[in-house]
Amino acid sequence: MLKREKRPLSDLFGIKNFGVNLTTLHPGGESALLHRHSKQDEFIYILEGNPTLVTDEGEVVLSPGMCAGFPAQGIAHHLLNRTKSNVTYLEIGNRTPGDEGSYPADDIQAKLGSDGKWQFTHKDGRKY
């Protein structure tokens, strides 16, 4: 995630029930590891650039003005920037307590704590 810049916009206004991030992926960047949520719905809206949306059902190149949504317990997903230009998009998701993130291709799991921060462990529960 070194080539990803995330600006948490909703936090600036004290919004607690959902999060909005203005995210930029530099060339070669990715939004996250391939993942899905147990309780959280996610929505993305592309502002600039042409990211590749990778899901466990396939890939599609997106362009400005396109959007995608990911209901809880739905398909695993992430964005890759395979271009030579920046990609900028809005990322919106609810902050449902107890949400868990699963990562089908990696030995990692995540749980949203009561403080609103993600806690990551190996799939067998060992801490990183």
C-alpha positions, 0 to 999 in steps of 0.5 A: 500500500506504499503507492496509495494515499488516503485522505479520510474526509468524513473524520474531518466532520466528526461523521461516525456512521460511515467513512468517506476517503479520497484515495489516490493510487500512484502507478503500480499502486493497489487499494488493498489486498483482495478482500471482502467484509462480513458486515460493511457495504462499500462503494467506489466512484472513480474521479480520475484515471483508469484503475483495474477492478479485480474481483474473485469473478474477474477483472474490468478496467474502470474510467472516470464517472464509473462506480462499483458497489460491494455488499457485505459478504459479497465478492472479494475485490480491490483496485490496481493501478496498472497505468502510468498515471494517478488514479483518484476515487472516492471510497465510501463504507459504513462502519458497522461494529464487529465487521470482519475483513477476509482475505482469500489470497493472503494469510490475514484477517481483520476485525473492526475494533470498538475504537473504529480501527482495524486489528489485523492477525494471521488467519489462525489468530496469531498477531503480526 
